[in-house]
Amino acid sequence: MLDLSDILEARKRVQETAKRTPLEHSYTYSAMTGAEVYLKLENFQRTGAFKIRGATNRIATLSPDQKEAGVVTASAGNHAQGVALAATRSGVDAKIVMPEYAPIAKVKATESYGAEVVLAGADYAEAAERAHEIEREEGRTYVHAFDDEMVMAGQGTIGLEIIEDCPEVDTVVVPIGGGGLISGIATAIKAQSPETRVIGVQAEGASSAAKSLEKGKRVSLDGVDTIADGIATRSIGERTFEHIQEHVDEVVTVSDPEIAVTIVYLLERSKTLVEGAGAVALAAVLFEAFEYDDGETIVPALCGGNIDLNTLTTVVVRGLVETGRYLKIRTVLKDRPGSLEELLEIFTDHRANIYAIYHDRTSREVEMSDTEVEIELEMRGPDHVDAFLEALREAGYEVDVLV
């Protein structure tokens, strides 16, 4: 099992490559939750995520022959970038296998750090199969994304920083994909502050750790489905499961809509960009996925900020929908002059701001004397949406809410 001395040694190896990231008190989230919330901003890390820590520590411990042969790994994106940069800085050749549907931004970033990228498989598990084939064919060393004690030790340096910067911390909240991050952080936290809780968080669509703890053995999912691609793994590791069982107090899950809302909050309130995996820890606090007391000091780890811009667009819109800030409706009007103006009077009365209107006389879904209208609106919240829709229906309009 990993221990504190491994993590202290790892810090010596990674400190020249990985940055010490900020820990900032958030008045916004403290007011929203009643707790004292401090954000561990690991999304400000080099390569945009914590993975550079573990990758640097692992590559630093390779033998000369292993360095000469090069390394290979599989990753959904962040570990890929960490290994690419760590290998390049050490003069080691790196080949990275990424899922075919990996975000373009992460693929390009990995290549920019000097690694060769191979796209293979539908998800991390299938990419890992191809990476192990390359390991055997080319004699490279496989740098596991999470199930490696040197990788865990590197990630655990975050735990050292949290305790040093916030020694009064009551609860640390950490995302779980394969489990390397929480294994390292929990080991560091519990060795220095045994009373501090460590809470793990997974996306509902990739909840292998939660299910494994329920059954008391590792569970492998048939598939994963979540916007948090950085933690979308079918199973946690053998070594990481042992560490989670030993050091983690509870594992909870959050939904994709909750993740989307949290990303929007972080953008709007904190001016901070995170990816889905980077938002789950704060989402668990905001949506009370676990119990905590008023005034409790909580540190959610925002573990990464590498979100694809196309994904970000979708997530932001979904977050606005979930918070009642965006509404798209469809209704039917009589095809005669003044019908649209009558409808828009209700919009004006309720201060519903129009993004766009689509006016379709050719739809087969309506009578030939009618016209179908789709309207996108900016709203001010759930109460505003409810009052607006009620007013439309009281005026005799049949309204379908599209999003």
DALINBEL-V556406 format. One record per residue. N is the residue number from 1. PSI is psi in degrees with one decimal (NA if undefined). Layout:
<<N/PSI> <N/PSI>>
This chain:
<<1/145.7> <2/145.1> <3/177.0> <4/-36.2> <5/-35.5> <6/-39.3> <7/-37.7> <8/-39.0> <9/-38.5> <10/-38.3> <11/-37.5> <12/-35.7> <13/-31.8> <14/-11.1> <15/-23.9> <16/-20.8> <17/-46.9> <18/140.6> <19/153.0> <20/117.1> <21/156.1> <22/153.4> <23/112.7> <24/133.9> <25/136.1> <26/111.1> <27/-34.8> <28/-55.3> <29/-25.2> <30/-43.0> <31/-36.8> <32/-31.2> <33/-20.6> <34/-5.9> <35/173.9> <36/105.6> <37/125.3> <38/127.9> <39/124.7> <40/106.0> <41/66.1> <42/-10.2> <43/-12.5> <44/0.8> <45/157.2> <46/140.5> <47/1.5> <48/8.5> <49/165.4> <50/-16.6> <51/-24.1> <52/-28.7> <53/-55.2> <54/-39.9> <55/-42.1> <56/-43.3> <57/-41.3> <58/-45.6> <59/-32.1> <60/-23.1> <61/4.3> <62/150.0> <63/163.4> <64/-40.5> <65/-40.2> <66/-40.5> <67/-37.9> <68/-37.9> <69/-21.1> <70/173.0> <71/161.1> <72/149.7> <73/170.1> <74/144.6> <75/148.7> <76/-11.4> <77/-53.4> <78/-43.4> <79/-35.7> <80/-46.8> <81/-38.7> <82/-46.7> <83/-41.4> <84/-48.6> <85/-44.5> <86/-41.7> <87/-45.0> <88/-43.2> <89/-23.5> <90/0.9> <91/29.4> <92/133.6> <93/134.5> <94/136.3> <95/127.1> <96/125.4> <97/123.2> <98/148.7> <99/150.1> <100/-27.2> <101/21.8> <102/143.8> <103/135.4> <104/-40.4> <105/-38.8> <106/-36.0> <107/-49.4> <108/-40.8> <109/-41.5> <110/-44.5> <111/-37.5> <112/-23.1> <113/0.2> <114/5.8> <115/157.2> <116/128.3> <117/132.0> <118/124.0> <119/123.0> <120/135.6> <121/160.0> <122/-21.6> <123/-173.8> <124/-42.5> <125/-43.5> <126/-34.9> <127/-38.8> <128/-36.3> <129/-45.1> <130/-38.0> <131/-39.8> <132/-31.7> <133/-44.2> <134/-38.3> <135/-46.7> <136/-41.1> <137/-36.8> <138/-2.2> <139/22.0> <140/161.5> <141/130.3> <142/123.7> <143/100.6> <144/143.6> <145/-25.4> <146/-33.2> <147/56.6> <148/126.9> <149/-31.4> <150/-34.1> <151/-46.6> <152/-42.0> <153/-40.8> <154/-43.6> <155/-30.1> <156/-16.2> <157/-22.0> <158/-41.0> <159/-38.5> <160/-44.7> <161/-39.2> <162/-47.9> <163/-39.9> <164/-38.5> <165/-22.1> <166/69.6> <167/-17.6> <168/6.9> <169/134.3> <170/-38.2> <171/131.8> <172/131.0> <173/125.8> <174/134.0> <175/152.3> <176/123.9> <177/-88.0> <178/-16.9> <179/-1.5> <180/-40.8> <181/-51.8> <182/-30.5> <183/-45.4> <184/-47.3> <185/-45.9> <186/-39.3> <187/-45.3> <188/-42.5> <189/-51.1> <190/-30.0> <191/-28.2> <192/-27.6> <193/77.5> <194/-26.4> <195/-14.1> <196/130.1> <197/145.5> <198/118.5> <199/127.2> <200/148.0> <201/133.6> <202/159.6> <203/144.6> <204/-33.5> <205/5.2> <206/59.0> <207/47.6> <208/-36.9> <209/-44.9> <210/-44.5> <211/-35.2> <212/-41.4> <213/-37.1> <214/-40.4> <215/-11.7> <216/14.2> <217/160.0> <218/133.5> <219/134.8> <220/125.9> <221/152.7> <222/-29.5> <223/171.4> <224/151.1> <225/98.6> <226/153.6> <227/-13.1> <228/73.1> <229/-26.2> <230/-17.4> <231/21.0> <232/71.1> <233/147.1> <234/-26.1> <235/156.7> <236/167.7> <237/164.2> <238/-48.8> <239/-41.3> <240/-34.7> <241/-40.8> <242/-42.1> <243/-37.7> <244/-44.8> <245/-36.9> <246/-39.5> <247/-16.7> <248/131.4> <249/-33.7> <250/147.1> <251/128.5> <252/171.0> <253/156.8> <254/154.5> <255/162.0> <256/-42.3> <257/-37.7> <258/-37.3> <259/-44.0> <260/-44.0> <261/-40.6> <262/-40.1> <263/-42.6> <264/-43.8> <265/-46.5> <266/-38.9> <267/-47.0> <268/-43.6> <269/-35.9> <270/-5.3> <271/40.6> <272/129.1> <273/125.5> <274/159.9> <275/178.1> <276/-46.0> <277/-29.4> <278/-16.2> <279/-16.4> <280/-34.3> <281/-46.1> <282/-36.5> <283/-40.0> <284/-31.9> <285/-49.5> <286/-37.0> <287/14.8> <288/51.1> <289/-17.9> <290/162.7> <291/140.1> <292/161.4> <293/156.6> <294/134.7> <295/-4.5> <296/138.7> <297/116.3> <298/134.4> <299/102.1> <300/135.0> <301/114.9> <302/94.4> <303/-12.0> <304/154.0> <305/19.9> <306/79.1> <307/135.0> <308/137.1> <309/-34.5> <310/-41.5> <311/-40.7> <312/-41.8> <313/-47.3> <314/-43.4> <315/-42.4> <316/-44.4> <317/-43.3> <318/-40.1> <319/-39.2> <320/-37.7> <321/-47.0> <322/-28.7> <323/11.1> <324/29.9> <325/-12.8> <326/135.1> <327/136.3> <328/124.1> <329/163.3> <330/137.9> <331/175.3> <332/133.7> <333/156.3> <334/136.7> <335/76.3> <336/156.3> <337/137.4> <338/-14.5> <339/-44.0> <340/-37.9> <341/-40.0> <342/-42.3> <343/-43.8> <344/-19.4> <345/-36.7> <346/-38.7> <347/-44.8> <348/-44.3> <349/-33.8> <350/9.2> <351/45.8> <352/118.3> <353/128.1> <354/126.0> <355/-47.9> <356/151.0> <357/133.9> <358/118.7> <359/113.2> <360/108.8> <361/-12.8> <362/-0.5> <363/133.5> <364/-6.1> <365/-8.8> <366/163.6> <367/158.8> <368/-19.9> <369/0.2> <370/171.3> <371/143.1> <372/138.1> <373/128.3> <374/134.9> <375/131.6> <376/134.4> <377/145.7> <378/126.3> <379/174.7> <380/4.1> <381/174.3> <382/-39.7> <383/-39.4> <384/-43.5> <385/-47.7> <386/-44.3> <387/-38.9> <388/-47.2> <389/-38.2> <390/-40.2> <391/-40.7> <392/-44.8> <393/-35.0> <394/-27.5> <395/-0.8> <396/6.2> <397/134.1> <398/119.0> <399/128.9> <400/128.3> <401/116.4> <402/-40.6> <403/NA>>
